[in-house]
Amino acid sequence: MRGTRRTVLKAAAAAVAGGSVLGAVDAAGAHSKPPMDWVAADASNYTDADRESDYDVRWFVVHVAEGSYEGTIAWFQDPDANGSTHYVVENDDPADATRMVAEEDVAWHAGNWGYNAHSLGLEHEGYTDETAFTDALYEKSARIAQWAGETYGFPLRVRRYDVAPCDPTDGAGGVIGHDRIPDPDDCDSGGGAGAHTDPGSTWNWGRYEGYLRRNHLDVWDSVVTDADLSVRDGPGTYYSRVDVAPEGTSGTVIDGPVDNDGYRWYEVAYDDGVANGWSAAPWVPYSRFDVWQDATTRVDLSVRDAPSTTADRVDVAPEGTTGTVVDGPVDNDGYRWFELDYDGAATGWSAGYYLD
């Protein structure tokens, strides 16, 4: 592994000496509803319902509050707000969370009644295109979304690009930004009524999806360690440690999951000379791409000499350009970055959001 990834990658968990991370987090709790305060929104700001009898929950909508955690909670208690979400999460470490509307009721958050009726909404403290969101916020929000997906049966997949279907019951649903909700008067336009653009350019979908799917990986999914992580010869704490995968090591899931010792385990074929073996799910988030995997640009995409929006642009890879991932991921400036050896463009770093 090259040093650039190790030095730039943001850690979501503190590295633990010797790779012995077990016991730092209760991974089994990832499948239970995360602890939250309860502060009821004013009854005039949501609709009483009996979901899933009235409407099935198919979507989880990511919002940015355009304000503070405390201010957002207070606003939804105001009968003049005419809006609400089910949850509000604080942009701090640790990140507190407050539940304001019961899941069986319909919160008013999407700017589209059909999506209100078939979704749960979560406001994140901050401002669109301005706020740097903490890892603690991403993790808390993703745990809530993960619990919701497990409970209501929608896929833990992020819809990044296209506007969602005009009919919210068309397809399986998933996790989506407010900007991807169709305008009720023009289904080709996103952002719901009012053309909202949140969560915006500083929201790192790659990092969020990494947390979201880390207990729901499939064989051949790509992962990256976010701590110095024990690699064992079986799925349990009592199996021998065969190696330690340093923080930032990428790899591919080759077996699992196996639930044991309060953890979900995956067998990973690691890069960078690390032995293959079993690791605990909380420290191997989903990555989308592994080294030597091909990716294709979805737009005319900047190629930079470092994983940052401020790094020099060395080329532009036209839409549809294919390349091979040679390094990454690196989380920086609101994006998850990968270095690609492009066909017909210079080798360099591009934002993974625009790669397929």
Summary of the structure (lengths in Angstrom):
residues: 356
radius of gyration: 20.4
end to end distance: 23.2
largest distance: 60.0
contacts: 1249
relative contact order: 0.14
helix: 18%
strand: 31%
